[in-house]
Amino acid sequence: MVSSVPRLVIAAPSSGSGKTTVATGLMAALSARGFAVSPHKVGPDYIDPGYHALATGRVGRNLDAYLCGPELVAPLFAHGADGCDIAVVEGVMGLYDGAAGEGELASTAQVAKLLRAPVVLVVDASSQSRSVAALVHGFVSWDPEVRVGGVILNKVASDRHEGLLREALDSVGVPVMGVLRRAAQVETPSRHLGLVPVAERGAVAVEAVSAMAAQVAGGCDLSALVSLARSAGALHGAGWDAGEVLVSSPPPPLPVPSLGASPPDPLSALDGPRPQAPPEGVPPDGLVVAVAGGAAFTFSYAEHAELLSAAGAEVVTFDPLRDEELPEGTAGLVIGGGFPEVYASELSANESLRKAVAELALSGAPVAAECAGLLYLCRELDGLPMCGVLDASARMSERLTLGYRDAVAVSDSALAGAGTRMRGHEFHRTVVEPGAGDAPAWGMRVPERRVEGFVQRGVHASYLHTHWASEPGVARRFVERCRTS
């Protein structure tokens, strides 16, 4: 398969330069002009894609070379961009910043190279004039394989300031494709884990995206940006289909023997070969997998639902803040990440749903919970009753836990056989005590050697966020366990 969708990567020298404003505003401005825009985000972040979806009317998708491997970046991009007129990819951190200690891995620069896409560098010019030329020159020349095709100057103070910046950049040879003035109305509020998600802001988020679109449309040369996007090289061999992926590799037998509660060395599998993918899916038959959504559970990768559907499940979203019962016929439950700590009172007050979740878990049905889902399954969160599935207590913490993780499944579960290796990401300001059950979910070495999470009956609960596209057998195995439990 060849993908020739025009595309741009919006990058910056550092975080806080204005990437989200420019990328989201550009997506919205192009959409308003009739383009079918495919939105993408480099890295594991869940929140920015929500703003991208609001700007384009399409699902925001992540491109993470650490979680999924560099080989899946182009196929996942092509899958998301299929049928679109143009794609806009928002970078992460600074252009060349990637996974700690891993060189360029998972950096915006690496993704741009994998996509053969030109880069537009967003520069916060608020405290500089002629020095901007040295800054841009350094980013342009650092890696000859990264093509910086344009610059957008952000937070420019005045016409005189703009003139000085343009004069300095004339010598660099990179065209200025936009100049944005300071505009408080496009600021988006943040809290302990970054921007406040779209689902929590309602009409205010719509207004913010509209303001971003107006600013970008008024300050940027949209025609030049589209022309630059059309200069992207064709991606050969790009293509990812959930159904095809699920049947592409032979499954091992089910069930996989458990290592038990106290394996001799649960981390030793990190040094061993990667296991084969779990079993093939079967044609859909109405089997329902309920997926938590709403304002408290906004963190999910689009490919998870697609893989569950391809494996034969009917995916039904419900809102734990509003719905008092699980969807009818629920055979399995997926509770992803989000902000249950912000909505602890409301979640606790929904006693009917908490009881339904506990009864489902007690029945042995598969339940996959990540981060926020882990907190929801605990006995209590900040002193308020939760579902009580796990004999553990959760609370807010001052410490931010953040970073990529290499993990190995310690215990056999509905998600993975013991010994399965996956890469994941932690991102939370909460603590669960104890941090692991008698049968832990994962073993990790970095940042410290530890086991983490809980496996009991059909429940797999952990802080670790994973991207199932990297191991599609996870979804297939989960649906099979739903079918047989």
Secondary structure, 3 states (H helix, E strand, C coil): CEECCCEEEEECCCCCCCHHHHHHHHHHHHHHCCCCEEEEEECCCCHHHHHHHHHHCCCCEEECCCCCCHHHHHHHHHHHHCCCCEEEEECCCCCCCCCCCCCCCCCHHHHHHHHCCCEEEEEECCCCCCHHHHHHHHHHHHCCCCCEEEEEEEEECCHHHHHHHHHHHCCCCCCEEEEEECCHHHCCCEECCEECCHHHHCHHHHHHHHHHHHHHHHHECHHHHHHHHCCCCCEECCCCCHHHHHCCCCCCCCCCCCCCCCCCCCCHHHHCCCCCCCCCCCCCCCEEEEEECCCCCCECCHHHHHHHHHCCEEEEEECCCCCCCCCCCEEEEEECECCCCCCHHHHHHCHHHHHHHHHHHHCCCCEEEECHHHHHHCCEECCEECCCCCCCEEEEEEEEEEEEEEEEECCCCCCCCCCCEEEEEEEEEEEEECCECCCCCEEECCCCCEEEEEEECCEEEECCEECHHHCCHHHHHHHHHHHHC
